């Protein structure tokens, strides 16, 4: 047992010779350190991507699912008959767009020109971007639609009489630089 006041023989005379140097570490707030931000970046990116996905899902109308798909499937033969009627009548049409944005349709063939026509511009994937225009007679075999802003891009164009007895169809890219020739769809 050591005696009071005496130092053990093995202890050094001074503690300063065996002291380790102290490192000075500056204490910084957590938001000034890089590692918390690296940990926060991953979940933050997921939250932003999820928000964008929700916004896209809510703001866009896909229009791909029909409630009456069975009835539409059964009615496909009636649609094909309309193409055959137009082919039998020898119908064809030319669609042009003038500088004011009005559409002009020249219709040839058929028995007697109908008093009015219906022109549908169908988007390939989005039913919400479809447009239906009423065409009124502007002369013998010539029909006109009032100027309206037409959506840019590729569209399927369907021209039909108001009774729905025949139809002509084709593909057109808007804004149109050239005229579109519509013919009956062949099987």
C-alpha positions as CSV (number, residue, x, y, z in Angstrom):
1,X,0.0,0.0,0.0
2,X,1.4,3.3,-0.9
3,X,2.3,5.8,1.7
4,X,0.6,9.2,1.7
5,X,2.7,11.9,0.3
6,X,5.1,9.6,-1.4
7,X,5.1,8.8,-5.0
8,X,5.6,5.3,-6.2
9,X,9.1,4.5,-7.5
10,X,7.9,3.7,-11.0
11,X,5.9,6.9,-11.5
12,X,7.6,9.6,-13.5
13,X,8.7,12.8,-11.8
14,X,6.5,14.9,-13.9
15,X,3.2,14.1,-15.7
16,X,3.9,16.5,-18.5
17,X,6.3,14.2,-20.3
18,X,3.8,11.5,-20.8
19,X,0.7,13.5,-21.7
20,X,-0.8,13.0,-25.2
21,X,-1.4,16.2,-27.2
22,X,-5.0,17.3,-27.2
23,X,-6.8,17.7,-30.5
24,X,-9.0,20.7,-30.8
25,X,-12.3,19.9,-32.5
26,X,-14.5,22.8,-33.3
27,X,-18.1,22.2,-32.5
28,X,-20.3,23.2,-35.5
29,X,-24.1,23.2,-35.7
30,X,-25.6,20.0,-37.4
31,X,-26.8,21.9,-40.5
32,X,-23.2,22.9,-41.3
33,X,-22.0,19.3,-41.5
34,X,-22.2,17.5,-44.9
35,X,-23.3,14.0,-43.7
36,X,-26.8,15.0,-42.5
37,X,-27.5,16.5,-45.9
38,X,-26.3,13.4,-47.7
39,X,-28.7,11.3,-45.5
40,X,-31.6,13.7,-46.2
41,X,-31.1,13.9,-50.0
42,X,-32.4,10.4,-50.7
43,X,-35.7,10.6,-49.0
44,X,-36.2,14.2,-50.2
45,X,-35.7,13.1,-53.8
46,X,-38.3,10.3,-53.3
47,X,-40.8,12.8,-51.9
48,X,-40.3,15.2,-54.8
49,X,-40.6,12.3,-57.4
50,X,-43.8,11.0,-55.6
51,X,-45.3,14.5,-55.7
52,X,-44.6,14.8,-59.5
53,X,-46.1,11.4,-60.1
54,X,-49.3,12.3,-58.2
55,X,-49.5,15.6,-60.1
56,X,-49.2,13.7,-63.5
57,X,-51.8,11.1,-62.5
58,X,-54.3,13.8,-61.4
59,X,-53.8,16.3,-64.2
60,X,-53.8,14.0,-67.2
61,X,-56.7,12.2,-68.7
62,X,-55.7,8.9,-70.1
63,X,-59.1,8.0,-71.4
64,X,-58.0,4.5,-72.3
65,X,-60.5,2.5,-70.3
66,X,-64.1,2.4,-71.5
67,X,-67.0,1.3,-69.2
68,X,-68.9,-0.2,-72.2
69,X,-66.0,-2.1,-73.8
70,X,-68.2,-5.1,-74.5
71,X,-70.9,-3.1,-76.3
72,X,-68.2,-1.3,-78.3
73,X,-66.7,-4.6,-79.3
74,X,-70.0,-5.8,-80.6
75,X,-70.5,-2.5,-82.5
76,X,-67.3,-2.8,-84.5
77,X,-69.1,-4.5,-87.3
78,X,-71.4,-1.5,-87.7
79,X,-68.4,0.8,-87.9
80,X,-66.8,-1.4,-90.6
81,X,-70.1,-1.3,-92.6
82,X,-69.9,2.5,-92.7
83,X,-66.5,2.3,-94.4
84,X,-67.9,-0.2,-96.9
85,X,-70.9,2.1,-97.7
86,X,-68.5,5.0,-98.4
87,X,-66.4,2.8,-100.7
88,X,-69.6,1.6,-102.5
89,X,-70.7,5.2,-103.0
90,X,-67.2,6.1,-104.3
91,X,-66.7,8.9,-101.7
92,X,-63.5,10.8,-101.1
93,X,-62.7,14.2,-99.6
94,X,-59.9,16.7,-99.3
95,X,-59.4,18.6,-96.1
96,X,-57.4,21.9,-96.1
97,X,-56.7,24.5,-93.4
98,X,-56.7,28.2,-94.5
99,X,-54.6,31.0,-93.0
100,X,-57.3,31.9,-90.5
101,X,-57.4,28.4,-89.1
102,X,-60.8,27.4,-90.7
103,X,-61.1,24.0,-92.2
104,X,-62.5,23.5,-95.7
105,X,-63.7,20.1,-96.9
106,X,-64.3,19.2,-100.6
107,X,-66.5,16.1,-100.8
108,X,-66.8,14.1,-104.0
109,X,-68.9,11.0,-104.7
110,X,-72.1,9.8,-103.1
111,X,-75.7,10.3,-104.2
112,X,-76.5,13.8,-102.9
113,X,-74.3,15.9,-100.7
114,X,-75.6,16.0,-97.1
115,X,-76.6,19.3,-95.5
116,X,-73.8,19.1,-92.8
117,X,-70.8,16.9,-91.9
118,X,-69.0,16.0,-88.7
119,X,-65.2,16.0,-88.6
120,X,-63.5,14.3,-85.7
121,X,-59.8,14.8,-84.8
122,X,-58.9,11.8,-82.7
123,X,-55.7,11.8,-80.6
124,X,-53.8,8.5,-80.8
125,X,-53.8,7.9,-77.0
126,X,-55.7,10.6,-75.1
127,X,-59.5,10.8,-75.5
128,X,-59.4,14.1,-73.6
129,X,-57.6,15.7,-76.6
130,X,-60.1,14.7,-79.2
131,X,-62.1,17.4,-81.1
132,X,-65.3,17.2,-83.0
133,X,-66.1,20.0,-85.5
134,X,-69.4,20.7,-87.2
135,X,-69.1,21.5,-90.9
136,X,-71.7,23.4,-92.7
137,X,-72.3,23.5,-96.4
138,X,-70.6,26.5,-98.2
139,X,-71.3,25.4,-101.8
140,X,-71.9,22.2,-103.8
141,X,-69.7,19.6,-102.2
142,X,-67.8,22.2,-100.2
143,X,-68.1,22.4,-96.4
144,X,-66.5,24.8,-93.9
145,X,-65.8,24.8,-90.2
146,X,-65.3,28.0,-88.2
147,X,-61.7,28.9,-87.2
148,X,-60.9,27.1,-84.0
149,X,-57.5,26.5,-82.3
150,X,-56.6,23.0,-83.3
151,X,-54.2,21.0,-81.2
152,X,-50.8,20.4,-82.7
153,X,-49.6,16.8,-83.3
154,X,-50.6,13.7,-85.2
155,X,-54.4,13.0,-85.3
156,X,-56.7,10.5,-86.9
157,X,-59.3,12.4,-88.9
158,X,-62.7,10.9,-89.4
159,X,-65.3,12.6,-91.6
160,X,-68.9,11.4,-91.5
161,X,-72.4,12.5,-92.2
162,X,-74.7,13.5,-89.4
163,X,-76.7,10.3,-89.7
164,X,-73.6,8.1,-89.4
165,X,-74.3,6.1,-92.5
166,X,-70.7,6.4,-94.0
167,X,-67.3,7.6,-93.0
168,X,-63.9,8.5,-94.5
169,X,-60.7,8.5,-92.5
170,X,-57.0,9.3,-92.6
171,X,-54.0,10.5,-90.6
172,X,-53.0,14.2,-90.5
173,X,-50.3,16.1,-88.6
174,X,-51.3,19.6,-87.4
175,X,-50.5,22.3,-88.0
176,X,-51.2,21.3,-91.6
177,X,-48.8,22.3,-94.4
178,X,-50.5,20.1,-97.0
179,X,-54.0,19.0,-97.7
180,X,-55.3,15.7,-96.4
181,X,-57.0,13.2,-98.8
182,X,-59.6,11.1,-97.0
183,X,-60.7,7.8,-98.4
184,X,-62.8,4.9,-97.1
185,X,-60.8,2.5,-94.9
186,X,-60.2,-0.8,-96.7
187,X,-60.4,-4.2,-94.9
